[in-house]
Amino acid sequence: MKNTVFLLIALFLLVSCGKNRIKKTSGLYLSKTGKVNFYEGDFGLLLDKAEQNNKPIFVDVYADWCLPCKQMDKFVFTDEKLARYLNDNFINYKINTEGSQGDMIQAVYSVQILPSILILDEFGEILTLKEGYVDAQVLLNECKNITRKSRLGMLN
């Protein structure tokens, strides 16, 4: 009886973990870095979301081994003003270059230095690319400039 209960629990956990793994690789998920809400996952779904919400896309391109990327997570994405502005005005996306979607982002947008910040329009067309560590205030000013131009119809 104990073996049967143990086996059922083990099977349940195995199936549960498998479902989460499948969902995570085939969808779009919200996570938090510092105070910024970032989506991770399927870039195609992200583009759909941006187009539906008529918002530009803020992309943090990083790698796990990248020290300046970790510093941005710790010092830039924790900035209250920047986080509030990004969360209110952009669809935010975080992509690790070590995965297949990361390879695609690097190739399509010519990302060569990490970290890189891409700001895209709601259709995925590049508006700006910032390479290397970027200070929170500089990034906030750039984001405000992009949204101001967007509202005035001055982009592209």
Summary of the structure (lengths in Angstrom):
residues: 156
radius of gyration: 18.4
end to end distance: 68.4
largest distance: 70.9
contacts: 464
relative contact order: 0.15
helix: 52%
strand: 22%
